Amino acid sequence: HGLSYTTFALAGLRASPTRVTVTVTNTGRRPGAAAPQLYLTFPPSAGEPPGQLRGFAQAQLQPGESAEVRFPLRARDMSVWNATTHAWQPVHGSFGVAVGLSSRDAAALRGAFRSP
């Protein structure tokens, strides 16, 4: 991840099959840009690797400022490629959600949603 001269915190994770939302706050003393990243983990039955990047956003924030970041989800974000039919196949079940400031963010917010 990139160098920043300030710090950020994430809070308020909300997840559904159509959107994931978090609030990012500049907790430091300098203006800066945060780049939250959205990772989805498919249900075990899909046979997919965990923590697949499905979106990222950038928020320019002054010290103490907060912004809501929205990650829209498309049907294809919750689908896998079927090599037999040569088409995207929707996956149904419980998806894990993680939003952090990098793929290795130990403070990433975690949640889940169920896709019908």
SEGUDO-308257 format. One line per 4 residues: number of its first residue (from 1); their letters; for each residue x, y, z of N, C-alpha, C. Coordinates in pm, 1 decimal. Example, Ala and Ser with C-alpha at 12.3 -4.5 7.8 and 13.67 -1.06 7.14 Angstrom:
BEGIN
1) as) 1319.0:-569.0:780.0:1230.0:-450.0:780.0:1320.0:-330.0:780.0 | 1285.0:-225.0:708.0:1367.0:-106.0:714.0:1290.0:3.0:787.0 .
//
This chain:
BEGIN
1) hgls) 83.5:-118.4:0.0:0.0:0.0:0.0:87.4:123.9:0.0 | 27.6:235.6:-35.9:104.2:358.6:-51.3:135.1:426.4:80.9 | 233.1:514.8:76.8:273.9:590.7:193.8:173.4:701.2:221.3 | 136.9:719.9:346.8:46.6:827.3:386.2:105.9:897.4:507.3 .
5) yttf) 79.5:1026.0:516.3:130.9:1103.1:628.3:24.5:1125.7:734.3 | -79.6:1044.7:730.2:-186.0:1052.8:829.4:-240.7:913.0:853.4 | -337.6:900.9:941.3:-394.9:769.6:973.3:-545.2:773.9:950.1 | -602.2:655.8:928.6:-744.8:643.9:899.3:-806.2:531.1:981.2 .
9) alag) -935.9:542.7:1006.4:-1010.8:437.2:1074.0:-1136.1:407.7:992.8 | -1174.9:280.6:992.6:-1298.1:237.9:926.6:-1399.4:198.4:1032.7 | -1527.0:223.9:1005.1:-1632.9:188.1:1100.8:-1764.5:170.9:1024.4 | -1861.4:111.4:1093.7:-1998.0:106.2:1042.9:-2019.2:21.4:919.1 .
13) lras) -1957.8:-95.7:912.7:-1975.9:-183.7:796.8:-2121.8:-228.0:784.9 | -2177.3:-209.8:666.0:-2311.5:-259.9:631.9:-2299.7:-334.0:499.2 | -2351.6:-457.2:495.2:-2336.6:-539.6:375.7:-2468.7:-601.1:334.5 | -2494.0:-600.4:203.5:-2611.1:-665.8:145.3:-2569.0:-719.8:9.4 .
17) ptrv) -2654.7:-798.2:-57.1:-2617.6:-849.7:-189.6:-2605.4:-741.4:-297.2 | -2646.5:-619.3:-268.2:-2638.3:-513.5:-369.2:-2535.3:-405.1:-337.1 | -2490.5:-396.5:-209.3:-2399.7:-288.5:-173.2:-2331.3:-316.5:-39.9 | -2207.5:-270.1:-29.1:-2132.4:-270.0:97.4:-2095.8:-124.8:125.7 .
21) tvtv) -2117.6:-81.1:250.4:-2093.7:57.3:289.6:-2010.7:60.7:416.7 | -1914.5:154.4:422.2:-1835.1:179.0:542.6:-1814.4:329.5:557.6 | -1778.3:369.8:678.1:-1739.7:508.7:703.4:-1589.9:510.8:728.4 | -1520.2:599.0:658.0:-1376.1:615.5:676.9:-1352.4:753.1:738.8 .
25) tntg) -1265.5:757.9:840.7:-1235.0:882.2:912.0:-1085.3:905.9:912.6 | -1046.5:1029.3:885.1:-906.2:1068.9:896.4:-881.2:1096.7:1044.3 | -807.3:1008.1:1109.8:-780.1:1020.4:1253.6:-646.2:1089.1:1280.3 | -578.8:1129.6:1175.1:-448.1:1192.5:1190.2:-456.0:1344.4:1194.3 .
29) rrpg) -339.3:1406.7:1180.7:-329.8:1552.7:1191.8:-304.3:1620.1:1058.1 | -302.8:1543.0:949.9:-277.8:1598.8:816.8:-387.2:1554.0:720.1 | -412.7:1633.7:616.3:-504.8:1587.7:511.1:-445.8:1464.5:442.9 | -531.7:1381.2:387.5:-482.0:1262.7:319.0:-589.8:1191.6:241.9 .
33) aaap) -548.1:1092.3:166.8:-638.8:1010.8:85.9:-637.9:868.0:137.8 | -756.1:817.4:168.5:-771.0:676.9:208.4:-824.1:599.8:88.3 | -784.3:474.2:75.8:-829.4:390.0:-34.3:-881.7:257.3:19.9 | -1002.0:257.6:79.1:-1058.7:132.5:128.8:-1078.7:31.5:16.0 .
37) qlyl) -1060.5:-96.3:49.5:-1072.0:-204.5:-48.0:-1173.3:-306.6:2.1 | -1255.8:-357.1:-89.2:-1358.6:-456.4:-57.8:-1315.4:-594.1:-105.9 | -1319.1:-691.2:-15.0:-1287.1:-830.0:-47.0:-1406.7:-918.4:-14.2 | -1441.4:-1009.2:-106.4:-1549.3:-1105.8:-83.4:-1490.8:-1245.6:-74.0 .
41) tfpp) -1547.5:-1324.7:16.4:-1515.8:-1466.9:26.0:-1642.5:-1543.7:-8.4 | -1634.3:-1626.6:-110.7:-1748.3:-1703.8:-158.5:-1783.0:-1816.5:-60.6 | -1906.7:-1867.4:-67.2:-1941.0:-1986.2:12.9:-1847.0:-2101.9:-24.2 | -1817.6:-2190.9:70.3:-1724.9:-2301.8:42.7:-1764.3:-2385.5:-78.9 .
45) sage) -1893.7:-2399.7:-104.8:-1939.8:-2482.9:-216.6:-1892.5:-2429.9:-352.2 | -1855.0:-2302.5:-360.7:-1810.9:-2244.3:-488.1:-1669.1:-2286.8:-524.2 | -1590.4:-2329.4:-424.1:-1453.1:-2372.1:-450.7:-1360.4:-2258.3:-491.3 | -1392.5:-2137.4:-453.2:-1312.6:-2020.1:-488.9:-1214.3:-1984.9:-377.1 .
49) ppgq) -1101.3:-1922.2:-411.7:-1007.5:-1878.4:-307.4:-1070.3:-1766.5:-223.5 | -1031.6:-1755.8:-97.5:-1090.5:-1653.3:-10.8:-1036.9:-1512.9:-43.0 | -1112.2:-1414.0:-0.2:-1066.4:-1276.0:-5.6:-1038.7:-1222.5:-144.7 | -1136.3:-1230.9:-234.8:-1118.8:-1179.1:-370.0:-1154.6:-1030.3:-375.1 .
53) lrgf) -1063.3:-950.4:-430.1:-1086.7:-806.6:-442.3:-1204.8:-782.2:-535.2 | -1303.7:-707.6:-485.4:-1423.0:-678.0:-564.6:-1448.2:-527.8:-579.3 | -1366.4:-444.2:-515.8:-1384.2:-301.0:-533.7:-1288.5:-221.4:-447.2 | -1268.7:-96.6:-485.7:-1190.4:-3.5:-404.7:-1241.5:136.4:-433.9 .
57) aqaq) -1215.0:226.1:-342.5:-1259.1:364.6:-357.2:-1153.7:454.6:-295.7 | -1161.1:582.3:-327.5:-1067.6:677.3:-268.6:-1146.3:790.7:-205.7 | -1102.9:832.2:-87.6:-1166.7:943.1:-16.8:-1059.0:1040.7:27.8 | -1068.9:1165.0:-17.5:-978.7:1272.5:24.8:-1039.1:1334.4:150.9 .
61) lqpg) -965.0:1330.6:262.3:-1021.1:1375.0:389.6:-928.0:1470.0:464.2 | -987.2:1570.6:523.0:-915.9:1661.7:612.4:-906.9:1595.7:751.0 | -817.6:1639.9:837.9:-810.2:1582.8:973.1:-946.1:1588.3:1043.0 | -988.1:1476.4:1098.7:-1114.8:1467.1:1169.8:-1235.9:1448.5:1080.6 .
65) esae) -1219.0:1458.4:950.2:-1331.6:1444.8:857.2:-1362.4:1298.0:829.9 | -1491.8:1269.5:810.7:-1538.0:1134.2:777.5:-1615.6:1136.8:647.0 | -1618.7:1023.3:579.4:-1697.2:1009.2:457.4:-1751.3:867.1:448.6 | -1871.2:855.3:396.3:-1927.6:722.9:371.5:-1879.2:675.8:234.8 .
69) vrfp) -1829.7:552.8:229.8:-1781.5:493.2:105.6:-1874.4:378.4:70.7 | -1923.9:378.9:-54.5:-2016.4:274.9:-100.6:-1950.2:192.1:-209.7 | -1964.4:60.8:-196.2:-1917.6:-33.0:-297.6:-2040.0:-102.9:-356.4 | -2083.1:-65.5:-475.9:-2196.2:-136.8:-536.4:-2153.3:-277.1:-577.1 .
73) lrar) -2242.4:-373.2:-561.9:-2215.6:-510.8:-602.8:-2306.1:-545.5:-721.0 | -2245.0:-606.7:-821.5:-2319.8:-654.3:-937.9:-2336.5:-806.2:-925.2 | -2429.5:-860.1:-998.2:-2450.0:-1005.4:-996.1:-2320.7:-1078.8:-1031.7 | -2244.0:-1024.0:-1124.2:-2119.7:-1090.0:-1165.8:-2017.1:-1094.8:-1052.4 .
77) dmsv) -2023.0:-999.5:-958.1:-1931.9:-1002.3:-843.6:-1952.7:-1126.0:-757.2 | -2071.8:-1185.9:-766.9:-2105.1:-1304.0:-686.8:-2126.3:-1426.1:-776.6 | -2052.7:-1428.5:-887.6:-2063.0:-1537.2:-984.6:-1926.6:-1597.5:-1011.4 | -1927.4:-1719.2:-1063.7:-1803.7:-1786.9:-1104.7:-1817.4:-1827.9:-1250.8 .
81) wnat) -1704.7:-1837.5:-1317.8:-1704.3:-1876.0:-1458.5:-1723.2:-2026.9:-1469.6 | -1821.7:-2067.7:-1549.9:-1847.5:-2209.0:-1574.8:-1782.2:-2243.9:-1707.8 | -1676.4:-2323.3:-1702.4:-1601.0:-2356.9:-1823.0:-1680.1:-2446.3:-1917.6 | -1778.5:-2519.2:-1866.5:-1859.4:-2606.8:-1951.6:-1959.3:-2525.4:-2034.2 .
85) thaw) -2028.6:-2433.3:-1969.9:-2130.4:-2354.5:-2040.9:-2074.1:-2224.3:-2097.5 | -1949.9:-2191.6:-2063.3:-1885.9:-2066.9:-2106.2:-1970.3:-1944.8:-2068.8 | -2012.3:-1945.3:-1942.4:-2095.9:-1834.9:-1893.3:-2072.4:-1816.9:-1743.4 | -2106.6:-1696.6:-1695.6:-2099.5:-1669.1:-1552.3:-2216.9:-1736.4:-1483.8 .
89) qpvh) -2187.9:-1805.4:-1373.2:-2290.0:-1877.7:-1298.2:-2302.1:-1815.5:-1159.7 | -2423.2:-1767.8:-1123.3:-2439.7:-1708.0:-990.2:-2416.0:-1810.0:-879.5 | -2357.2:-1762.7:-769.7:-2334.5:-1846.6:-651.8:-2430.7:-1799.0:-544.0 | -2496.7:-1892.7:-479.5:-2592.7:-1859.5:-374.5:-2538.0:-1906.8:-240.8 .
93) gsfg) -2570.0:-1832.0:-135.8:-2525.5:-1870.1:-2.5:-2468.9:-1752.1:73.0 | -2392.4:-1782.1:176.8:-2337.7:-1680.0:264.7:-2199.0:-1636.0:216.4 | -2185.7:-1506.5:188.6:-2060.0:-1447.7:144.0:-1994.6:-1374.1:260.5 | -1866.0:-1393.7:278.4:-1790.0:-1316.5:375.3:-1746.6:-1184.9:313.5 .
97) vavg) -1743.0:-1080.4:394.8:-1706.5:-946.8:349.6:-1592.9:-895.8:437.5 | -1492.5:-833.6:376.9:-1387.3:-765.1:451.6:-1358.0:-633.0:380.0 | -1350.3:-525.2:458.0:-1311.7:-395.2:403.4:-1194.8:-345.1:487.0 | -1083.7:-318.2:419.1:-964.2:-269.9:487.2:-889.7:-170.0:401.1 .
101) lssr) -780.1:-119.9:453.8:-699.8:-23.0:380.2:-589.3:-90.1:299.2 | -578.6:-223.0:310.3:-490.4:-303.8:226.5:-536.6:-448.7:239.5 | -480.3:-535.7:157.8:-519.3:-677.4:165.4:-470.5:-742.9:293.6 | -375.1:-680.6:361.0:-319.4:-736.7:484.6:-359.2:-657.6:608.3 .
105) daaa) -462.3:-577.1:597.4:-506.0:-489.9:706.8:-565.5:-573.4:820.1 | -493.5:-585.6:930.9:-540.5:-662.6:1046.1:-664.3:-599.9:1109.7 | -684.2:-471.0:1088.0:-800.1:-400.5:1144.1:-917.3:-395.5:1046.7 | -912.8:-475.0:940.9:-1022.0:-475.3:843.3:-1154.3:-507.7:911.6 .
109) lrga) -1259.3:-441.0:866.6:-1393.7:-471.5:916.1:-1444.1:-595.5:845.7 | -1512.5:-682.0:921.5:-1561.3:-807.2:865.3:-1710.5:-823.1:889.4 | -1775.4:-885.1:793.3:-1918.6:-910.5:802.9:-1957.2:-1016.9:701.7 | -2086.9:-1027.4:677.0:-2137.1:-1128.4:582.6:-2273.3:-1084.5:531.9 .
113) frsp) -2313.1:-1144.3:421.5:-2448.7:-1130.5:369.3:-2485.0:-1259.4:299.5 | -2613.7:-1280.9:281.8:-2662.1:-1401.4:215.3:-2717.5:-1362.5:79.0 | -2668.4:-1430.8:-24.6:-2718.0:-1409.9:-160.1:-2826.8:-1512.9:-187.1 | -2943.5:-1469.0:-232.4:-3054.0:-1563.2:-254.2:-3026.1:-1662.9:-364.4 .
//
